[in-house]
Amino acid sequence: MSNTPIHCLVVEDNLHLNRDLVFYLGTLGMQAHGVVNGEEMDRHLAAQPCDVVVLDLGLPGEDGLSIARRLGEQSDLGIVILTARGQLEDRLAGWASGAHVYLVKPAPLEEIAAVVNAVYRLSRPSEEASGPPLWTLHPLRRELTAPDGSQIPLTHRERLMLTAMAEAPEQRIPRDLVLGQDSGGAIDTLIHRLRRKLKVYGDPIRTLYGEGFIFTETLTVHSPEEG
């Protein structure tokens, strides 16, 4: 286990909360910095990459959801939304944006810090692990085994999608792939639901805009003959 401190960026326009959270994370040994909008965030990340971003949604200038979608394209960056928007539609939009965790204010500083630690562990593979994360699809059982050994039940359509990814060159599939009667928007919906299901285990599916989708980690199909 590495002793390298977690680099955390707090994007929050409430200056009191920003300062309190940065100070508290610092007392836990993290390298924490605070900015108040997306423009300052971009400048900071360009100069100093970080591990986890704690992101408010109601920011001046670019909205936090737009920022989360941009950050979500960086597979090794943890995203924690921390916002006063607690309605169901807001939470669903937050999860869909690519965030790893959605917290509603007020949240205790201790809980926020614990979430930052958990998201960091999730988004950064262990240095003790050998080789890339391995996912195993069991088509007959309709299950997917995550790298940590967890068994994830699949629907029929999810199984078909993962089988297509495993069998495609470089595990890339086009958006116009047809699964039974599904194509286009139905495929987008299927991918969205599958990403939500796998997010807690590492979120290995990425969207290739204008092209399709890719499973970014090692995905193998279990053969019944293997036992």
N, C-alpha and C positions, 0 to 999 in steps of 0.2 A: 504494500500500500504506500502510495507516494505521500510525502510530507509537504508537497507544493501547496501553497494556500489557494483557496478558491478565489477567483477574480469575479466580483459581482458588480454590475452596474445597475443603479436604481434610477429609473426614469419616472419622475414624480414631480408635479408642479406645486404640490403642497409643501412649502419649504420646511415647515416644522416636522412633518412626517419624513421628508427626505433626509433631513439632518439626523433625526432620531434613529432611523433605520440604518443609515450609513455608519453612525457611531456604534450601534449595537452589533452589527455584523463585524465591525472592526475589533470589538472586544472579544469576539469568538475566533479571532485569528484570520479572518478573511481580508482580502484586499478589496475594499468597497469604495465606490465613488458614486456621486450623485449628479444628475443633470435634470433639466426641467422640461425638455421637449425633444422631438425627433431629430431636429437639426443638430442640437448639441450632442445627442446620442451618436449620430453618424460621425461627427468629428472625433468623438472620443474613441469609438470602435476602430476608426481608421488609424488612429495613433497607438491604441492599446487594446488589442483583442481581449475579450473576457470569456468567462465560462457560462455565466448565468445572468440574464437580464430580468429584473423585477420591473414590470411595466404597468403604469396606470393607463386607463383608456381615455379619460376625459382630459386630454392634453391640449394646450394651445397649439395652433397650427395643425400638423398632420395628426389625425386621430389614432389612438392607440391600436385599434383593430387593424388599420392599414399598416402600421409599424410591425405588428405581430406577424402579419402575413409575409412581409418582407423578411423578417428575421427567421421565419419558419423554414425558409429555403436553405438555411445553414444547419446541416444535420448534427453538427457537434455543439450547437449553442442551445443551452437550456432557457426556456421562456416561462416565466411565472407572471401571470396577470394578477394585479392587485387593484381592485376597483370598487367603487360604490355601486356600480350597476349590478343589481342582483336579480333582475327579472330573468325568467327562463330563456326568452329569446336572446338576451344579452349573453347568458352563459353558453348557450349553444353556439352563438357566433364566435365567442372566445375560443371554445374548443375547436371549432372548425378552422380557426385562423392558423392553427399549428402550435398553440401554447401547450405546455406540458401540464400545467396546473392553473386552475382558476380560483382565486381567493376573493371573497367579498369583504370589504371594509365594514366595520373595524375588525382587524385580525391582530391577535397578540404578536408582538415582536418575536417571541420565542417560537411561535408556530411558523412565521414567515422564514425564520432562520432554518428551522427543521426542514421546511419544504425546499429551500435553496440547496441544502445539503443533499436531500433525496434526489432532486432533479440533476444535480451535478453528477451523482453516482450513476444515474440512469443514462445521461447523455455522454458520459466518458467511460469507455470500456476499461475494465481493470487492467492494470499493468501486469498483473500476475497471470492473466489469461493467455493461452497460447493459441495463435491463429485467430482468424476473423470469427465473429459471432455466427453460430450455426443454428439454423432453423430447419426442422424436419416436418414435412407434411405427410400425414397418414390418411390417404384418400379413403380407404375402406372404413376407417373409424370416424371420418370427418373431424379430425383433430390436427392441430398444429402444435408441435413442441417448440417452445421458446428456448433461447440460449441458456436460461437459468433452470430449465427442466419443467417449467410450468406447462400443463396441458390446456390448450385453448380450443373449446368446441367451435365448430364451424357450421354454417348453414350450407345447403347444397350449392348455392350460387357462389359463396365465399370459397368453397372447395374448388369449384371450377376455375375461379379467377386465379387462385394460388397455383393450381396445376398449370394453367396457361403461362404464368410467370416463370415457374420452375423450368418449363420446357422451351421457353423462348430464348433466342440468342441474347446473351448478356442479361437475361431476365427482364427484358424490356418488352412491353406490349403496346400496340397502338390503341388510341382512344376508340377507334371504330371497330375494335374487336367485337365479335358477336358471340354472346354466351346464351344459347337458346334463343329466346325472343328479345334479349337485352342488347342494347347498343346505345351510343351517344349519351344522353342525359342519364339513362338508367345505369350505365357503367360508372358515371361520375358519382351517383348516389351510392352504388355498391362500394366503390373505393373509399368514399368518405366514411361509411359505416365500418368498413374493415380497418381503416386507419385508427378510428376511435377505439376499436377493440384491441388493437395491437400496441397502442400508444404507450401504455404503462410498461410494456416489455421492451421498448426501444424504438418504436415508430419507424420500421424499416422501409415503408413505401413512400416514394417521392413522385410528385407530378412533374413530368417533362412538358412544359407548356408548349402547345402547338404540335406535340408529338404523341404523348401517351403517358405511360406510367412505368416505373421501374422498382424492383425489389432490390434495395441497395446492399443487402447482406447475403451471406451464403444460404441458399434455400435448396434443400434436397428432398426428393420424394422417396418415402419408405416403400420398399418392395416387400410384398407378403412373403416372398421366399426367404427374406432375411430373418424371419422369425420375430 
